[in-house]
Amino acid sequence: MARRKSARPARRPAPPSVCPCGAARYAECCGRFHRGDAAPATPEELMRSRYAAFALGETAYLLRTWHPDTRPATLDLSGGPRWTGLEILATSGGSAFHDEGTVTFRAHYLGADGEPGVQEERSRFTRVDGVWMYVDGTVA
């Protein structure tokens, strides 16, 4: 009798050893936020973890950390750029004593045509029930 092959769910690629945000090892850096083991303590940590989520295709995390008033219903990252580096240019607010903060960053990428590009943005963050959320951003 022939054995039937069982249908296996598609396997996700192994997480990277170095975090896409460039700060540390992925598991101890943004990976802990993506897994839900911890929540970012500052807007900068949230910004870094969202950049890493874009780089790794973690759409559920991106939607979960988007403010409910500005969150899209769905998010499709297919066909998007390949993110290659992150620079934090400035931060304001966002301490334990603030409910709002901003992060200005420069994200490097390779477009679909293989050409390098840069996105510079000033992102706004606010706390919702004590948790930092991305509100919106202004692209330079």
N, C-alpha and C positions, 0 to 999 in steps of 0.2 A: 504494500500500500504506500502510495506516495505521501510524503509529508507536506503539509500546507505551510506556506510561509505566513507568519503572522504579520499583520500590518503594524509597523512601528511608527510612532509619531516622529516627525522631523526633529532631528537633534539640533539644539542651539549650539553655535560655536562656543568653545571654551572661552571664558573671560580672559582678557589680556592680563599680563603680569603687571605692566605699568599702566596706571590710570590715564585715559585719554586727556584728562585735564592737566596732566603733567606734574601734579603735586606729590604723589607717592604711589605705593603699590595699590592697584585697583581694589583688592579685597578689603584693605584697611582704609581706603579713601572713599571714593564715590560708590564702590560696590556695596558697602554697608547700607547706604541710603537706598540704592536700587533694590536691594533685597528686603528692605523694610526693617532692618535691624536697628536703625537709628534715624533721627531726623536732623537735617542741617540746623546748626545753631546760629548761623548768620546768613545774610543774603549772599555773601561771597561763596560760602559753602554750597548754598542752593544753586547759585549760578554755575559753579564748577560741576556740580552733579548733573545739572540739566545739560550742560555742554557735553559731558560724557555720555549722557543718555541719548542725545542726538547722534553722537559718533557711533554708538553701539546699537541704535535702533530700539531703545527702550521706550516705546510710545506710551505704555501704561504709566510709567513713572512720570513722563512729561505731562500727561493729562492730570494725574493725581496731584502734581505740584503747581498746577495752573489755577489761578484765582477763579472761583466759580462765575464771577461776573464777566470775565473775558475769555474763558476757556472755550475752545472750539468743540463741537460735538464729536468730531473725529479728527484724527491726525494721520496722514499718510506720508511716510518718509521715503517711500520707494522712489528711485530716480533722483534723489536729492544729491547734494554734494558729498564728497568724502572729507570729513573734518580732520585736519592735520595738526592743529596747534591752537593754544589759547593763551592770551596775554590779558591779565587784569590790569587795567590802566588806572582806575580810581574807584574808591568806595566812599559812601557817606551814610551816616545813620547805621542802623542795623545792629546796635549793641543790645545787651540785655535790657537797657533802659529805653529802647526805641520800639515803635510799632511799624515803622517804615524805614526803608533803606534803598539805596541805589548802588548799582555796580556798572561801571563803564568798562567794556572789554573789547578786545579785537580777536576775532576767530578766523583762523586761516583754513582754507579748504582747496580741494581740487574739484573743478566743475566736471560735468558730464563729458566735456570735450578734453579733459585732462589739463586744462589751463588753471593755474593757481589764482586764487582770489582771496579777498579779505572782507569780512563783515565787521564793522565797528558799530556798537550799540550801547546805549545807556538804558539799562533795564531797571524797572521799578518793582519793588517787593513790599509786601505788607504781611502782617501776622493775621491769621484767621484761627481763632481758638488756640492761640499760643504757637501755631506752626507757621513758618515762613512760606509764602506763596508768591509765585511770579505773577505780576499784574499785567505789565505790558512793557514795550521798549520802543525807543526812538532810534532808528538807524541813521548813522551819520552819512 
